[in-house]
Amino acid sequence: MSRLEDKYRRRLRRKFSIRKRIRGTAERPRLTIYKSNRYTYLQAIDDASGRTLAAASNKEKELAAVRNTVAEVAKLGEAFGKRLAEKQIKRAVFDRNGYLFHGKVKAVADAIRKAGVEF
């Protein structure tokens, strides 16, 4: 097994361990993050109905200028926080998706908190 496969498996183990305990509702959705080397994706998910309530990504036209660095991804978190505020979502559960709470994940979480969402 290569080091890359081992790193991926460890993240999946953390991810499933977290998901056993976290559930999103319409009043308090699950905010999840996915990072690729090029893009970052954010979603607010209502697990009870299986719907995505809000989403943001630096693949979108209005957020395409946001590069995939720690400082820039914080702008993506701010934009996502504004979208949540428009939908009157004040509380949420943060799902780090198996990633360590460091770097981009921490920057996004802090930016969403700054926008007024509590978790």
Kinemage of the C-alpha trace (Angstrom):
@kinemage 1
@onewidth
@group {chain A} dominant
@subgroup {mainchain}
@vectorlist {calphas} color= white
{ca met a 1} P 0.000 0.000 0.000
{ca ser a 2} L 1.391 3.379 -0.940
{ca arg a 3} L 1.555 6.320 1.450
{ca leu a 4} L -1.118 8.137 -0.573
{ca glu a 5} L -3.559 5.226 -0.269
{ca asp a 6} L -2.820 4.990 3.452
{ca lys a 7} L -3.484 8.723 3.913
{ca tyr a 8} L -6.760 8.410 2.001
{ca arg a 9} L -7.889 5.410 4.072
{ca arg a 10} L -7.127 7.219 7.339
{ca arg a 11} L -9.236 10.178 6.183
{ca leu a 12} L -12.119 7.874 5.238
{ca arg a 13} L -11.950 6.176 8.640
{ca arg a 14} L -12.132 9.591 10.350
{ca lys a 15} L -14.937 10.650 8.005
{ca phe a 16} L -17.159 7.646 8.782
{ca ser a 17} L -16.439 7.956 12.492
{ca ile a 18} L -17.588 11.583 12.426
{ca arg a 19} L -20.659 10.858 10.279
{ca lys a 20} L -21.909 8.240 12.748
{ca arg a 21} L -22.497 11.033 15.266
{ca ile a 22} L -23.424 14.043 13.113
{ca arg a 23} L -26.844 14.571 11.538
{ca gly a 24} L -28.192 17.710 9.928
{ca thr a 25} L -31.765 18.971 10.181
{ca ala a 26} L -33.637 21.778 8.460
{ca glu a 27} L -33.149 24.027 11.518
{ca arg a 28} L -29.524 22.999 12.063
{ca pro a 29} L -28.004 21.653 8.819
{ca arg a 30} L -24.708 19.841 8.448
{ca leu a 31} L -22.035 22.066 6.858
{ca thr a 32} L -19.601 19.902 4.972
{ca ile a 33} L -16.390 20.704 3.135
{ca tyr a 34} L -14.604 18.834 0.367
{ca lys a 35} L -11.150 19.854 -0.837
{ca ser a 36} L -9.496 18.820 -4.052
{ca asn a 37} L -6.157 20.133 -5.206
{ca arg a 38} L -7.867 22.717 -7.385
{ca tyr a 39} L -11.287 23.459 -5.860
{ca thr a 40} L -13.067 23.633 -2.515
{ca tyr a 41} L -16.739 22.767 -2.160
{ca leu a 42} L -19.054 23.733 0.723
{ca gln a 43} L -22.590 22.447 1.326
{ca ala a 44} L -25.333 22.846 3.925
{ca ile a 45} L -27.229 19.559 4.028
{ca asp a 46} L -30.517 18.571 5.661
{ca asp a 47} L -29.967 14.848 6.305
{ca ala a 48} L -33.568 14.304 7.412
{ca ser a 49} L -34.905 15.086 3.930
{ca gly a 50} L -31.669 14.458 1.981
{ca arg a 51} L -31.597 17.969 0.481
{ca thr a 52} L -28.819 20.462 -0.038
{ca leu a 53} L -29.982 23.793 1.390
{ca ala a 54} L -27.050 25.926 0.204
{ca ala a 55} L -23.765 25.390 -1.596
{ca ala a 56} L -20.663 27.308 -2.628
{ca ser a 57} L -17.579 26.454 -4.616
{ca asn a 58} L -14.747 28.301 -6.273
{ca lys a 59} L -15.890 26.640 -9.520
{ca glu a 60} L -18.837 29.076 -9.705
{ca lys a 61} L -18.532 32.133 -11.939
{ca glu a 62} L -18.877 34.728 -9.167
{ca leu a 63} L -16.353 32.893 -6.945
{ca ala a 64} L -13.954 31.778 -9.691
{ca ala a 65} L -11.408 34.428 -8.676
{ca val a 66} L -10.950 32.686 -5.308
{ca arg a 67} L -7.796 30.598 -5.495
{ca asn a 68} L -7.403 27.402 -3.490
{ca thr a 69} L -5.107 28.791 -0.788
{ca val a 70} L -5.754 29.218 2.933
{ca ala a 71} L -6.165 33.000 2.715
{ca glu a 72} L -8.368 32.885 -0.369
{ca val a 73} L -10.588 30.024 0.784
{ca ala a 74} L -11.623 32.181 3.748
{ca lys a 75} L -13.358 34.457 1.190
{ca leu a 76} L -15.282 31.416 -0.017
{ca gly a 77} L -16.363 30.764 3.582
{ca glu a 78} L -17.566 34.368 3.933
{ca ala a 79} L -19.626 34.092 0.744
{ca phe a 80} L -21.098 30.806 1.968
{ca gly a 81} L -21.913 32.391 5.328
{ca lys a 82} L -23.817 35.167 3.537
{ca arg a 83} L -25.818 32.576 1.589
{ca leu a 84} L -26.704 30.845 4.842
{ca ala a 85} L -27.762 34.172 6.367
{ca glu a 86} L -30.049 34.814 3.380
{ca lys a 87} L -31.783 31.505 4.137
{ca gln a 88} L -32.069 32.425 7.856
{ca ile a 89} L -29.719 29.640 8.962
{ca lys a 90} L -28.109 30.791 12.214
{ca arg a 91} L -27.014 27.440 13.688
{ca ala a 92} L -25.357 24.463 12.047
{ca val a 93} L -23.214 21.393 12.655
{ca phe a 94} L -19.749 21.480 11.085
{ca asp a 95} L -18.639 18.301 9.291
{ca arg a 96} L -14.949 18.499 8.490
{ca asn a 97} L -15.336 15.409 6.272
{ca gly a 98} L -12.369 13.585 7.800
{ca tyr a 99} L -9.912 16.411 7.217
{ca leu a 100} L -7.875 17.700 10.121
{ca phe a 101} L -9.195 20.967 11.571
{ca his a 102} L -6.254 22.964 10.309
{ca gly a 103} L -5.382 25.204 7.381
{ca lys a 104} L -8.168 25.557 4.813
{ca val a 105} L -10.766 23.787 6.945
{ca lys a 106} L -10.102 26.069 9.915
{ca ala a 107} L -10.070 29.185 7.690
{ca val a 108} L -13.458 28.264 6.196
{ca ala a 109} L -14.970 27.495 9.616
{ca asp a 110} L -13.734 30.793 11.075
{ca ala a 111} L -15.084 32.751 8.081
{ca ile a 112} L -18.515 31.093 8.396
{ca arg a 113} L -18.566 31.897 12.124
{ca lys a 114} L -17.645 35.508 11.342
{ca ala a 115} L -20.646 35.660 8.989
{ca gly a 116} L -22.913 34.893 11.952
{ca val a 117} L -23.450 31.123 11.814
{ca glu a 118} L -22.978 29.345 15.134
{ca phe a 119} L -21.545 25.821 15.509
